Amino acid sequence: MQDSQLTKNALFASMKELMAKYPMEKIKIVNNVERCNMNQQSFYYRFKDNYDFVNWVYYL
């Protein structure tokens, strides 16, 4: 599997756990990337914002 796909899958798993606890509006990108031991630039390289990310997850 490509590194990019592994990164996206890690972000997805983290977001899934966060969304079980908090509403989407309360989740910040920094919360998600810290749980994956990444920096924010890794997220922004792939997605515009949290809504773009959730849109990707929806069409997964």
C-alpha distance matrix in Angstrom:
0.0 3.8 6.6 8.4 6.6 6.8 10.3 11.2 10.6 12.6 15.2 15.4 16.2 18.7 20.3 20.7 22.6 24.6 25.6 27.0 29.4 30.2 30.8 28.4 31.1 31.3 27.7 27.2 24.0 25.0 25.1 21.5 20.1 22.4 21.0 17.5 19.2 18.4 20.9 22.0 21.1 17.3 18.1 20.5 18.3 16.3 19.1 22.9 24.0 23.5 24.7 22.2 19.4 21.1 21.5 17.7 17.4 20.3 18.9 15.4
3.8 0.0 3.8 5.4 5.3 6.4 8.7 10.0 10.7 12.5 14.4 15.3 16.7 18.6 20.0 21.1 23.1 24.6 25.7 27.5 29.6 30.0 30.4 27.7 30.1 30.4 26.7 25.7 22.3 23.3 23.9 20.4 18.6 21.1 20.4 16.7 18.0 16.5 18.6 19.5 18.1 14.5 15.7 17.7 15.0 13.4 16.7 20.4 21.8 21.9 23.3 20.5 18.0 20.3 20.6 16.8 17.2 20.3 18.8 15.8
6.6 3.8 0.0 3.8 5.4 5.0 6.1 8.6 9.8 10.5 12.3 14.1 15.3 16.6 18.3 19.9 21.4 22.6 24.1 26.1 27.8 28.1 28.7 26.1 28.2 28.1 24.4 23.1 19.6 20.2 21.0 17.7 15.4 17.8 17.4 13.6 14.5 12.9 15.0 16.2 15.0 11.3 13.0 15.3 12.8 11.8 15.2 18.8 20.0 20.2 22.1 19.6 16.9 19.5 20.3 16.8 17.1 20.6 19.7 16.8
8.4 5.4 3.8 0.0 3.8 5.4 5.1 6.2 8.6 9.9 10.7 12.3 14.4 15.5 16.4 18.3 20.3 21.1 22.2 24.5 26.3 26.2 26.4 23.5 25.5 25.8 22.1 20.8 17.3 18.5 19.5 16.1 14.2 17.1 17.0 13.5 14.8 12.5 14.0 14.4 13.0 9.5 10.4 12.3 9.9 8.3 11.6 15.3 16.7 17.1 18.7 16.0 13.6 16.4 16.9 13.4 14.3 17.7 16.7 14.3
6.6 5.3 5.4 3.8 0.0 3.8 5.4 5.0 6.1 8.6 9.8 10.3 12.2 14.2 15.1 16.2 18.5 19.8 20.6 22.6 24.8 25.0 25.2 22.5 25.0 25.4 21.8 21.2 18.0 19.4 19.7 16.1 14.9 17.9 16.9 13.7 15.8 14.2 16.2 16.5 15.7 12.1 12.1 14.4 12.6 10.1 12.7 16.4 17.4 17.0 18.3 15.8 13.0 15.0 15.6 11.9 12.0 15.3 14.4 11.4
6.8 6.4 5.0 5.4 3.8 0.0 3.8 5.5 5.1 6.2 8.6 9.7 10.6 12.4 14.2 15.3 16.9 18.4 19.8 21.5 23.5 24.0 24.8 22.5 25.1 24.9 21.2 20.6 17.5 18.3 18.3 14.7 13.3 15.7 14.4 11.0 13.0 12.1 14.9 15.8 15.7 11.9 12.3 15.3 13.9 12.0 14.4 18.2 18.6 17.8 19.6 17.7 14.4 16.3 17.7 14.3 13.6 17.2 16.9 13.7
10.3 8.7 6.1 5.1 5.4 3.8 0.0 3.8 5.4 5.1 6.2 8.5 10.0 10.7 12.2 14.2 15.7 16.6 18.2 20.3 21.8 21.9 22.7 20.1 22.4 22.1 18.3 17.3 14.0 14.8 15.1 11.7 9.9 12.7 12.0 8.6 10.5 8.9 11.3 12.1 12.0 8.3 8.6 11.8 10.9 9.3 11.6 15.1 15.4 14.9 17.2 15.3 12.1 14.5 16.2 13.2 12.9 16.7 16.8 14.2
11.2 10.0 8.6 6.2 5.0 5.5 3.8 0.0 3.8 5.4 5.1 6.1 8.7 9.9 10.4 12.1 14.4 15.2 16.0 18.4 20.3 20.2 20.4 17.7 20.1 20.4 16.8 16.2 13.2 14.9 15.0 11.3 10.6 13.9 13.0 10.2 12.9 11.3 13.1 12.9 13.0 9.6 8.5 11.4 10.8 8.1 9.6 13.2 13.3 12.5 14.2 12.3 9.0 11.1 12.6 9.5 9.2 12.9 13.1 10.7
10.6 10.7 9.8 8.6 6.1 5.1 5.4 3.8 0.0 3.8 5.4 4.9 6.2 8.6 9.8 10.4 12.6 14.2 15.1 16.8 19.0 19.6 20.3 18.1 21.0 21.0 17.5 17.6 15.0 16.4 15.7 12.0 11.9 14.5 12.6 10.1 13.3 12.7 15.3 15.5 16.2 12.8 11.7 14.9 14.6 11.9 13.0 16.5 16.1 14.5 16.1 14.7 11.1 12.2 14.0 11.0 9.4 13.0 13.5 10.4
12.6 12.5 10.5 9.9 8.6 6.2 5.1 5.4 3.8 0.0 3.8 5.4 5.2 6.2 8.6 9.9 11.0 12.5 14.3 15.8 17.5 18.2 19.4 17.5 20.2 19.6 15.9 15.8 13.2 13.9 13.0 9.4 9.0 11.1 9.0 6.4 9.7 9.8 12.8 13.5 14.8 11.6 10.8 14.5 14.6 12.7 13.8 17.0 16.1 14.4 16.8 15.9 12.2 13.5 16.0 13.5 11.9 15.5 16.6 13.8
15.2 14.4 12.3 10.7 9.8 8.6 6.2 5.1 5.4 3.8 0.0 3.8 5.5 5.1 6.0 8.5 10.0 10.4 12.0 14.3 15.7 15.7 16.5 14.3 16.7 16.3 12.6 12.3 9.8 11.1 10.4 6.6 6.9 9.8 8.4 6.6 10.0 9.3 11.4 11.2 12.8 10.0 8.2 11.7 12.7 10.7 10.9 13.8 12.5 10.7 13.2 12.7 9.0 10.4 13.2 11.3 10.0 13.7 15.2 13.1
15.4 15.3 14.1 12.3 10.3 9.7 8.5 6.1 4.9 5.4 3.8 0.0 3.8 5.4 5.1 6.1 8.7 9.8 10.4 12.4 14.6 14.9 15.3 13.2 16.3 16.4 13.0 13.7 11.8 13.8 12.5 8.9 10.3 12.9 11.0 9.8 13.5 13.1 15.1 14.5 16.1 13.4 11.1 14.2 15.1 12.4 12.0 14.9 13.4 10.9 12.6 12.2 8.5 8.6 11.4 9.6 7.2 10.6 12.5 10.3
16.2 16.7 15.3 14.4 12.2 10.6 10.0 8.7 6.2 5.2 5.5 3.8 0.0 3.8 5.5 5.1 6.5 8.8 10.0 11.0 13.2 14.4 15.7 14.5 17.7 17.1 13.9 15.0 13.6 14.7 12.6 9.4 11.0 12.6 9.7 9.0 12.8 13.5 16.2 16.3 18.3 15.5 13.7 17.1 18.1 15.7 15.6 18.3 16.6 13.8 15.7 15.9 12.1 11.8 14.8 13.2 10.4 13.4 15.4 13.0
18.7 18.6 16.6 15.5 14.2 12.4 10.7 9.9 8.6 6.2 5.1 5.4 3.8 0.0 3.8 5.4 5.3 6.3 8.7 10.1 11.3 12.2 13.9 12.7 15.5 14.4 10.9 11.8 10.7 11.4 9.0 6.0 8.1 9.3 6.5 6.9 10.6 11.5 13.8 13.9 16.5 14.3 12.3 15.8 17.4 15.5 15.1 17.4 15.2 12.4 15.0 15.6 12.0 12.1 15.5 14.5 12.1 15.2 17.5 15.6
20.3 20.0 18.3 16.4 15.1 14.2 12.2 10.4 9.8 8.6 6.0 5.1 5.5 3.8 0.0 3.8 5.4 5.0 6.0 8.5 10.0 9.9 10.8 9.2 12.2 11.7 8.5 9.9 9.3 11.1 8.9 6.1 9.1 11.1 9.1 9.9 13.3 13.4 15.0 14.0 16.6 14.8 12.0 14.9 17.0 14.8 13.5 15.3 12.7 9.4 11.6 12.8 9.4 8.8 12.5 12.2 9.9 12.5 15.3 14.1
20.7 21.1 19.9 18.3 16.2 15.3 14.2 12.1 10.4 9.9 8.5 6.1 5.1 5.4 3.8 0.0 3.8 5.5 5.2 6.4 9.1 10.1 11.1 10.3 13.9 13.5 10.9 13.2 13.0 14.7 12.1 9.6 12.6 14.2 11.5 12.3 16.0 16.6 18.5 17.8 20.2 18.1 15.5 18.4 20.1 17.6 16.4 18.3 15.8 12.3 13.6 14.9 11.6 10.0 13.3 13.1 9.9 11.9 14.9 13.6
22.6 23.1 21.4 20.3 18.5 16.9 15.7 14.4 12.6 11.0 10.0 8.7 6.5 5.3 5.4 3.8 0.0 3.8 5.5 5.3 6.9 8.9 11.2 11.4 14.6 13.3 10.9 13.2 13.5 14.4 11.1 9.4 12.5 13.0 10.0 11.7 15.1 16.4 18.5 18.3 21.1 19.3 17.0 20.1 22.0 20.0 18.9 20.7 17.9 14.4 16.3 17.9 14.6 13.3 16.9 16.7 13.7 15.7 18.7 17.3
24.6 24.6 22.6 21.1 19.8 18.4 16.6 15.2 14.2 12.5 10.4 9.8 8.8 6.3 5.0 5.5 3.8 0.0 3.8 5.4 5.4 6.0 8.3 8.5 11.2 9.6 7.2 9.9 10.8 11.8 8.4 7.6 11.3 11.7 9.5 11.9 14.9 15.9 17.3 16.5 19.7 18.4 15.8 18.5 21.0 19.3 17.7 18.9 15.7 12.2 14.4 16.5 13.7 12.5 16.2 16.7 14.2 16.1 19.4 18.5
25.6 25.7 24.1 22.2 20.6 19.8 18.2 16.0 15.1 14.3 12.0 10.4 10.0 8.7 6.0 5.2 5.5 3.8 0.0 3.8 5.3 5.1 6.0 6.3 9.7 9.2 7.7 11.0 12.3 14.1 11.2 10.2 13.9 15.0 13.1 15.0 18.2 18.7 19.8 18.5 21.4 20.2 17.1 19.5 22.0 19.8 17.8 18.7 15.4 11.7 12.8 15.3 12.9 10.8 14.3 15.4 12.7 13.8 17.4 17.1
27.0 27.5 26.1 24.5 22.6 21.5 20.3 18.4 16.8 15.8 14.3 12.4 11.0 10.1 8.5 6.4 5.3 5.4 3.8 0.0 3.8 6.1 8.0 9.6 12.8 11.9 10.9 14.3 15.7 17.0 13.7 12.9 16.5 17.0 14.5 16.6 19.8 20.9 22.5 21.6 24.6 23.2 20.4 22.9 25.3 23.1 21.3 22.4 19.2 15.4 16.5 18.9 16.3 14.0 17.3 18.2 15.1 16.0 19.5 18.9
29.4 29.6 27.8 26.3 24.8 23.5 21.8 20.3 19.0 17.5 15.7 14.6 13.2 11.3 10.0 9.1 6.9 5.4 5.3 3.8 0.0 3.8 7.1 9.6 11.9 10.0 9.6 13.1 15.1 15.9 12.3 12.6 16.3 16.1 14.0 16.8 19.6 20.9 22.1 21.3 24.6 23.6 20.9 23.4 26.1 24.3 22.4 23.1 19.6 16.1 17.5 20.3 17.9 16.0 19.5 20.6 17.9 18.9 22.5 22.0
30.2 30.0 28.1 26.2 25.0 24.0 21.9 20.2 19.6 18.2 15.7 14.9 14.4 12.2 9.9 10.1 8.9 6.0 5.1 6.1 3.8 0.0 3.8 6.4 8.2 6.3 6.8 10.5 13.1 14.3 11.2 11.9 15.7 15.9 14.6 17.3 19.9 20.6 21.3 19.8 23.1 22.6 19.6 21.6 24.6 23.0 20.6 20.8 17.1 13.6 15.0 18.1 16.3 14.5 17.9 19.5 17.3 18.2 21.9 21.9
30.8 30.4 28.7 26.4 25.2 24.8 22.7 20.4 20.3 19.4 16.5 15.3 15.7 13.9 10.8 11.1 11.2 8.3 6.0 8.0 7.1 3.8 0.0 3.8 5.5 5.6 6.9 10.5 13.2 15.2 12.9 13.2 16.9 17.9 16.9 19.3 21.9 22.0 22.3 20.3 23.3 22.9 19.6 21.0 24.1 22.3 19.5 19.2 15.5 12.1 12.7 16.1 15.0 12.7 15.8 18.0 16.2 16.5 20.2 20.8
28.4 27.7 26.1 23.5 22.5 22.5 20.1 17.7 18.1 17.5 14.3 13.2 14.5 12.7 9.2 10.3 11.4 8.5 6.3 9.6 9.6 6.4 3.8 0.0 3.8 5.5 5.4 8.5 10.6 13.3 11.7 11.4 14.9 16.6 16.0 17.7 20.4 19.9 20.0 17.6 20.3 20.0 16.4 17.6 20.7 18.8 15.8 15.5 11.9 8.4 8.9 12.4 11.4 9.5 12.5 14.8 13.5 14.0 17.5 18.3
31.1 30.1 28.2 25.5 25.0 25.1 22.4 20.1 21.0 20.2 16.7 16.3 17.7 15.5 12.2 13.9 14.6 11.2 9.7 12.8 11.9 8.2 5.5 3.8 0.0 3.8 5.7 7.9 10.7 13.2 12.2 12.9 16.0 17.5 17.6 19.6 21.8 21.0 20.4 17.7 20.4 20.8 17.3 17.9 21.3 20.0 16.7 15.5 11.8 9.2 9.7 13.4 13.3 11.9 14.6 17.1 16.4 16.9 20.2 21.3
31.3 30.4 28.1 25.8 25.4 24.9 22.1 20.4 21.0 19.6 16.3 16.4 17.1 14.4 11.7 13.5 13.3 9.6 9.2 11.9 10.0 6.3 5.6 5.5 3.8 0.0 3.8 6.4 9.9 11.4 9.8 11.4 14.6 15.2 15.4 17.9 19.8 19.6 19.1 16.8 20.0 20.5 17.3 18.3 21.9 20.9 18.0 17.2 13.4 10.8 12.4 15.7 14.9 14.0 17.1 19.1 18.1 19.1 22.5 23.1
27.7 26.7 24.4 22.1 21.8 21.2 18.3 16.8 17.5 15.9 12.6 13.0 13.9 10.9 8.5 10.9 10.9 7.2 7.7 10.9 9.6 6.8 6.9 5.4 5.7 3.8 0.0 3.8 6.7 8.4 6.6 7.6 10.9 11.9 12.0 14.3 16.3 16.0 15.7 13.7 16.9 17.0 13.9 15.3 18.7 17.7 15.1 14.9 11.2 8.4 10.9 13.7 12.2 11.8 15.2 16.6 15.5 17.2 20.3 20.5
27.2 25.7 23.1 20.8 21.2 20.6 17.3 16.2 17.6 15.8 12.3 13.7 15.0 11.8 9.9 13.2 13.2 9.9 11.0 14.3 13.1 10.5 10.5 8.5 7.9 6.4 3.8 0.0 3.8 5.3 5.3 6.8 9.1 10.2 11.5 13.4 14.7 13.8 12.9 10.5 13.7 14.4 11.5 12.6 16.2 15.8 13.4 12.9 9.4 7.7 11.0 13.1 11.9 12.7 15.8 16.9 16.5 18.6 21.3 21.3
24.0 22.3 19.6 17.3 18.0 17.5 14.0 13.2 15.0 13.2 9.8 11.8 13.6 10.7 9.3 13.0 13.5 10.8 12.3 15.7 15.1 13.1 13.2 10.6 10.7 9.9 6.7 3.8 0.0 3.8 5.4 5.2 6.3 8.5 10.1 11.0 12.3 10.7 9.7 7.1 10.2 10.7 7.8 9.2 12.6 12.4 10.4 10.5 7.7 6.7 10.4 11.5 10.0 11.7 14.7 14.9 15.0 17.6 19.8 19.5
25.0 23.3 20.2 18.5 19.4 18.3 14.8 14.9 16.4 13.9 11.1 13.8 14.7 11.4 11.1 14.7 14.4 11.8 14.1 17.0 15.9 14.3 15.2 13.3 13.2 11.4 8.4 5.3 3.8 0.0 3.8 5.4 5.3 5.9 8.6 10.0 10.2 9.1 7.9 6.4 10.1 10.9 9.2 10.9 14.0 14.5 13.3 13.5 11.1 10.5 14.2 15.2 13.4 15.2 18.3 18.3 18.1 20.9 23.1 22.4
25.1 23.9 21.0 19.5 19.7 18.3 15.1 15.0 15.7 13.0 10.4 12.5 12.6 9.0 8.9 12.1 11.1 8.4 11.2 13.7 12.3 11.2 12.9 11.7 12.2 9.8 6.6 5.3 5.4 3.8 0.0 3.8 5.7 5.5 6.5 9.1 10.2 10.4 10.4 9.6 13.4 13.3 11.4 13.7 16.6 16.4 15.2 15.8 12.9 11.1 14.7 16.2 13.9 14.8 18.3 18.4 17.4 20.2 22.7 21.9
21.5 20.4 17.7 16.1 16.1 14.7 11.7 11.3 12.0 9.4 6.6 8.9 9.4 6.0 6.1 9.6 9.4 7.6 10.2 12.9 12.6 11.9 13.2 11.4 12.9 11.4 7.6 6.8 5.2 5.4 3.8 0.0 3.8 5.6 5.5 6.8 9.0 8.8 9.7 9.0 12.2 11.2 9.0 12.0 14.5 13.7 12.7 14.1 11.6 9.6 13.1 14.0 11.1 12.3 15.7 15.3 14.2 17.2 19.6 18.4
20.1 18.6 15.4 14.2 14.9 13.3 9.9 10.6 11.9 9.0 6.9 10.3 11.0 8.1 9.1 12.6 12.5 11.3 13.9 16.5 16.3 15.7 16.9 14.9 16.0 14.6 10.9 9.1 6.3 5.3 5.7 3.8 0.0 3.8 5.4 5.1 6.2 5.1 6.0 6.2 9.3 8.2 7.1 10.3 12.4 12.3 12.2 13.9 12.2 11.3 14.9 15.0 12.3 14.3 17.4 16.3 15.8 19.2 20.9 19.5
22.4 21.1 17.8 17.1 17.9 15.7 12.7 13.9 14.5 11.1 9.8 12.9 12.6 9.3 11.1 14.2 13.0 11.7 15.0 17.0 16.1 15.9 17.9 16.6 17.5 15.2 11.9 10.2 8.5 5.9 5.5 5.6 3.8 0.0 3.8 5.3 4.9 5.9 7.1 8.4 11.7 11.1 10.7 13.7 15.7 16.0 16.0 17.4 15.5 14.4 18.1 18.6 15.9 17.6 20.8 19.9 19.0 22.4 24.4 22.8
21.0 20.4 17.4 17.0 16.9 14.4 12.0 13.0 12.6 9.0 8.4 11.0 9.7 6.5 9.1 11.5 10.0 9.5 13.1 14.5 14.0 14.6 16.9 16.0 17.6 15.4 12.0 11.5 10.1 8.6 6.5 5.5 5.4 3.8 0.0 3.8 5.6 7.8 10.1 11.3 14.4 12.9 12.2 15.6 17.4 16.9 17.0 18.9 16.8 14.9 18.4 19.0 15.8 16.9 20.3 19.3 17.7 21.0 23.1 21.2
17.5 16.7 13.6 13.5 13.7 11.0 8.6 10.2 10.1 6.4 6.6 9.8 9.0 6.9 9.9 12.3 11.7 11.9 15.0 16.6 16.8 17.3 19.3 17.7 19.6 17.9 14.3 13.4 11.0 10.0 9.1 6.8 5.1 5.3 3.8 0.0 3.8 5.4 8.7 10.4 12.7 10.5 10.4 14.1 15.1 14.6 15.4 17.9 16.5 15.1 18.4 18.2 14.9 16.5 19.6 17.9 16.6 20.2 21.8 19.6
19.2 18.0 14.5 14.8 15.8 13.0 10.5 12.9 13.3 9.7 10.0 13.5 12.8 10.6 13.3 16.0 15.1 14.9 18.2 19.8 19.6 19.9 21.9 20.4 21.8 19.8 16.3 14.7 12.3 10.2 10.2 9.0 6.2 4.9 5.6 3.8 0.0 3.8 7.0 9.8 12.0 10.3 11.3 14.6 15.5 15.9 17.0 19.2 18.1 17.3 20.9 20.6 17.6 19.6 22.6 20.8 20.0 23.6 25.0 22.9
18.4 16.5 12.9 12.5 14.2 12.1 8.9 11.3 12.7 9.8 9.3 13.1 13.5 11.5 13.4 16.6 16.4 15.9 18.7 20.9 20.9 20.6 22.0 19.9 21.0 19.6 16.0 13.8 10.7 9.1 10.4 8.8 5.1 5.9 7.8 5.4 3.8 0.0 3.8 6.7 8.3 6.6 8.1 11.1 11.8 12.6 14.0 16.1 15.5 15.4 18.9 18.2 15.5 18.1 20.7 18.9 18.7 22.4 23.5 21.6
20.9 18.6 15.0 14.0 16.2 14.9 11.3 13.1 15.3 12.8 11.4 15.1 16.2 13.8 15.0 18.5 18.5 17.3 19.8 22.5 22.1 21.3 22.3 20.0 20.4 19.1 15.7 12.9 9.7 7.9 10.4 9.7 6.0 7.1 10.1 8.7 7.0 3.8 0.0 3.8 5.5 5.7 7.3 9.2 10.4 12.2 13.1 14.5 14.1 14.7 18.3 17.6 15.6 18.5 20.9 19.5 19.9 23.4 24.5 23.1
22.0 19.5 16.2 14.4 16.5 15.8 12.1 12.9 15.5 13.5 11.2 14.5 16.3 13.9 14.0 17.8 18.3 16.5 18.5 21.6 21.3 19.8 20.3 17.6 17.7 16.8 13.7 10.5 7.1 6.4 9.6 9.0 6.2 8.4 11.3 10.4 9.8 6.7 3.8 0.0 3.8 5.3 5.2 6.3 8.6 10.3 10.4 11.2 10.6 11.7 15.2 14.6 13.1 16.2 18.4 17.4 18.2 21.4 22.6 21.8
21.1 18.1 15.0 13.0 15.7 15.7 12.0 13.0 16.2 14.8 12.8 16.1 18.3 16.5 16.6 20.2 21.1 19.7 21.4 24.6 24.6 23.1 23.3 20.3 20.4 20.0 16.9 13.7 10.2 10.1 13.4 12.2 9.3 11.7 14.4 12.7 12.0 8.3 5.5 3.8 0.0 3.8 5.3 4.9 5.9 8.7 9.7 10.6 11.4 13.3 16.3 14.9 13.8 17.4 18.9 17.6 19.0 22.2 22.8 21.9
17.3 14.5 11.3 9.5 12.1 11.9 8.3 9.6 12.8 11.6 10.0 13.4 15.5 14.3 14.8 18.1 19.3 18.4 20.2 23.2 23.6 22.6 22.9 20.0 20.8 20.5 17.0 14.4 10.7 10.9 13.3 11.2 8.2 11.1 12.9 10.5 10.3 6.6 5.7 5.3 3.8 0.0 3.8 5.6 5.3 6.9 8.9 11.1 11.9 13.1 16.0 14.3 12.5 15.9 17.5 15.5 16.7 20.1 20.5 19.2
18.1 15.7 13.0 10.4 12.1 12.3 8.6 8.5 11.7 10.8 8.2 11.1 13.7 12.3 12.0 15.5 17.0 15.8 17.1 20.4 20.9 19.6 19.6 16.4 17.3 17.3 13.9 11.5 7.8 9.2 11.4 9.0 7.1 10.7 12.2 10.4 11.3 8.1 7.3 5.2 5.3 3.8 0.0 3.8 5.4 5.5 6.0 8.2 8.3 9.3 12.3 10.8 8.9 12.4 14.1 12.6 13.7 17.0 17.8 16.9
20.5 17.7 15.3 12.3 14.4 15.3 11.8 11.4 14.9 14.5 11.7 14.2 17.1 15.8 14.9 18.4 20.1 18.5 19.5 22.9 23.4 21.6 21.0 17.6 17.9 18.3 15.3 12.6 9.2 10.9 13.7 12.0 10.3 13.7 15.6 14.1 14.6 11.1 9.2 6.3 4.9 5.6 3.8 0.0 3.8 5.3 5.0 5.8 7.2 9.6 12.0 10.2 9.7 13.4 14.5 13.4 15.3 18.2 18.6 18.4
18.3 15.0 12.8 9.9 12.6 13.9 10.9 10.8 14.6 14.6 12.7 15.1 18.1 17.4 17.0 20.1 22.0 21.0 22.0 25.3 26.1 24.6 24.1 20.7 21.3 21.9 18.7 16.2 12.6 14.0 16.6 14.5 12.4 15.7 17.4 15.1 15.5 11.8 10.4 8.6 5.9 5.3 5.4 3.8 0.0 3.8 6.0 7.9 10.3 12.6 14.6 11.9 11.4 15.2 15.7 13.8 16.0 19.0 18.8 18.1
16.3 13.4 11.8 8.3 10.1 12.0 9.3 8.1 11.9 12.7 10.7 12.4 15.7 15.5 14.8 17.6 20.0 19.3 19.8 23.1 24.3 23.0 22.3 18.8 20.0 20.9 17.7 15.8 12.4 14.5 16.4 13.7 12.3 16.0 16.9 14.6 15.9 12.6 12.2 10.3 8.7 6.9 5.5 5.3 3.8 0.0 3.8 7.1 9.3 10.9 12.3 9.4 8.4 12.1 12.4 10.1 12.4 15.4 15.0 14.4
19.1 16.7 15.2 11.6 12.7 14.4 11.6 9.6 13.0 13.8 10.9 12.0 15.6 15.1 13.5 16.4 18.9 17.7 17.8 21.3 22.4 20.6 19.5 15.8 16.7 18.0 15.1 13.4 10.4 13.3 15.2 12.7 12.2 16.0 17.0 15.4 17.0 14.0 13.1 10.4 9.7 8.9 6.0 5.0 6.0 3.8 0.0 3.8 5.7 7.6 8.7 5.9 5.8 9.5 9.8 8.7 11.2 13.7 13.9 14.0
22.9 20.4 18.8 15.3 16.4 18.2 15.1 13.2 16.5 17.0 13.8 14.9 18.3 17.4 15.3 18.3 20.7 18.9 18.7 22.4 23.1 20.8 19.2 15.5 15.5 17.2 14.9 12.9 10.5 13.5 15.8 14.1 13.9 17.4 18.9 17.9 19.2 16.1 14.5 11.2 10.6 11.1 8.2 5.8 7.9 7.1 3.8 0.0 3.8 7.2 7.9 5.7 7.4 10.6 10.6 10.8 13.4 15.3 15.7 16.7
24.0 21.8 20.0 16.7 17.4 18.6 15.4 13.3 16.1 16.1 12.5 13.4 16.6 15.2 12.7 15.8 17.9 15.7 15.4 19.2 19.6 17.1 15.5 11.9 11.8 13.4 11.2 9.4 7.7 11.1 12.9 11.6 12.2 15.5 16.8 16.5 18.1 15.5 14.1 10.6 11.4 11.9 8.3 7.2 10.3 9.3 5.7 3.8 0.0 3.8 5.5 5.3 6.3 8.8 10.0 10.9 12.6 14.4 15.8 16.7
23.5 21.9 20.2 17.1 17.0 17.8 14.9 12.5 14.5 14.4 10.7 10.9 13.8 12.4 9.4 12.3 14.4 12.2 11.7 15.4 16.1 13.6 12.1 8.4 9.2 10.8 8.4 7.7 6.7 10.5 11.1 9.6 11.3 14.4 14.9 15.1 17.3 15.4 14.7 11.7 13.3 13.1 9.3 9.6 12.6 10.9 7.6 7.2 3.8 0.0 3.8 5.4 4.9 6.2 8.5 9.8 10.5 12.2 14.4 15.1
24.7 23.3 22.1 18.7 18.3 19.6 17.2 14.2 16.1 16.8 13.2 12.6 15.7 15.0 11.6 13.6 16.3 14.4 12.8 16.5 17.5 15.0 12.7 8.9 9.7 12.4 10.9 11.0 10.4 14.2 14.7 13.1 14.9 18.1 18.4 18.4 20.9 18.9 18.3 15.2 16.3 16.0 12.3 12.0 14.6 12.3 8.7 7.9 5.5 3.8 0.0 3.8 5.3 5.1 6.0 8.6 9.7 10.3 12.4 14.1
22.2 20.5 19.6 16.0 15.8 17.7 15.3 12.3 14.7 15.9 12.7 12.2 15.9 15.6 12.8 14.9 17.9 16.5 15.3 18.9 20.3 18.1 16.1 12.4 13.4 15.7 13.7 13.1 11.5 15.2 16.2 14.0 15.0 18.6 19.0 18.2 20.6 18.2 17.6 14.6 14.9 14.3 10.8 10.2 11.9 9.4 5.9 5.7 5.3 5.4 3.8 0.0 3.8 5.6 5.0 6.3 8.8 9.9 10.8 12.3
19.4 18.0 16.9 13.6 13.0 14.4 12.1 9.0 11.1 12.2 9.0 8.5 12.1 12.0 9.4 11.6 14.6 13.7 12.9 16.3 17.9 16.3 15.0 11.4 13.3 14.9 12.2 11.9 10.0 13.4 13.9 11.1 12.3 15.9 15.8 14.9 17.6 15.5 15.6 13.1 13.8 12.5 8.9 9.7 11.4 8.4 5.8 7.4 6.3 4.9 5.3 3.8 0.0 3.8 5.3 5.1 6.3 8.7 10.1 10.5
21.1 20.3 19.5 16.4 15.0 16.3 14.5 11.1 12.2 13.5 10.4 8.6 11.8 12.1 8.8 10.0 13.3 12.5 10.8 14.0 16.0 14.5 12.7 9.5 11.9 14.0 11.8 12.7 11.7 15.2 14.8 12.3 14.3 17.6 16.9 16.5 19.6 18.1 18.5 16.2 17.4 15.9 12.4 13.4 15.2 12.1 9.5 10.6 8.8 6.2 5.1 5.6 3.8 0.0 3.8 5.3 4.9 6.1 8.7 9.6
21.5 20.6 20.3 16.9 15.6 17.7 16.2 12.6 14.0 16.0 13.2 11.4 14.8 15.5 12.5 13.3 16.9 16.2 14.3 17.3 19.5 17.9 15.8 12.5 14.6 17.1 15.2 15.8 14.7 18.3 18.3 15.7 17.4 20.8 20.3 19.6 22.6 20.7 20.9 18.4 18.9 17.5 14.1 14.5 15.7 12.4 9.8 10.6 10.0 8.5 6.0 5.0 5.3 3.8 0.0 3.8 5.4 5.1 6.4 8.6
17.7 16.8 16.8 13.4 11.9 14.3 13.2 9.5 11.0 13.5 11.3 9.6 13.2 14.5 12.2 13.1 16.7 16.7 15.4 18.2 20.6 19.5 18.0 14.8 17.1 19.1 16.6 16.9 14.9 18.3 18.4 15.3 16.3 19.9 19.3 17.9 20.8 18.9 19.5 17.4 17.6 15.5 12.6 13.4 13.8 10.1 8.7 10.8 10.9 9.8 8.6 6.3 5.1 5.3 3.8 0.0 3.8 5.4 5.3 6.1
17.4 17.2 17.1 14.3 12.0 13.6 12.9 9.2 9.4 11.9 10.0 7.2 10.4 12.1 9.9 9.9 13.7 14.2 12.7 15.1 17.9 17.3 16.2 13.5 16.4 18.1 15.5 16.5 15.0 18.1 17.4 14.2 15.8 19.0 17.7 16.6 20.0 18.7 19.9 18.2 19.0 16.7 13.7 15.3 16.0 12.4 11.2 13.4 12.6 10.5 9.7 8.8 6.3 4.9 5.4 3.8 0.0 3.8 5.5 5.0
20.3 20.3 20.6 17.7 15.3 17.2 16.7 12.9 13.0 15.5 13.7 10.6 13.4 15.2 12.5 11.9 15.7 16.1 13.8 16.0 18.9 18.2 16.5 14.0 16.9 19.1 17.2 18.6 17.6 20.9 20.2 17.2 19.2 22.4 21.0 20.2 23.6 22.4 23.4 21.4 22.2 20.1 17.0 18.2 19.0 15.4 13.7 15.3 14.4 12.2 10.3 9.9 8.7 6.1 5.1 5.4 3.8 0.0 3.8 5.5
18.9 18.8 19.7 16.7 14.4 16.9 16.8 13.1 13.5 16.6 15.2 12.5 15.4 17.5 15.3 14.9 18.7 19.4 17.4 19.5 22.5 21.9 20.2 17.5 20.2 22.5 20.3 21.3 19.8 23.1 22.7 19.6 20.9 24.4 23.1 21.8 25.0 23.5 24.5 22.6 22.8 20.5 17.8 18.6 18.8 15.0 13.9 15.7 15.8 14.4 12.4 10.8 10.1 8.7 6.4 5.3 5.5 3.8 0.0 3.8
15.4 15.8 16.8 14.3 11.4 13.7 14.2 10.7 10.4 13.8 13.1 10.3 13.0 15.6 14.1 13.6 17.3 18.5 17.1 18.9 22.0 21.9 20.8 18.3 21.3 23.1 20.5 21.3 19.5 22.4 21.9 18.4 19.5 22.8 21.2 19.6 22.9 21.6 23.1 21.8 21.9 19.2 16.9 18.4 18.1 14.4 14.0 16.7 16.7 15.1 14.1 12.3 10.5 9.6 8.6 6.1 5.0 5.5 3.8 0.0
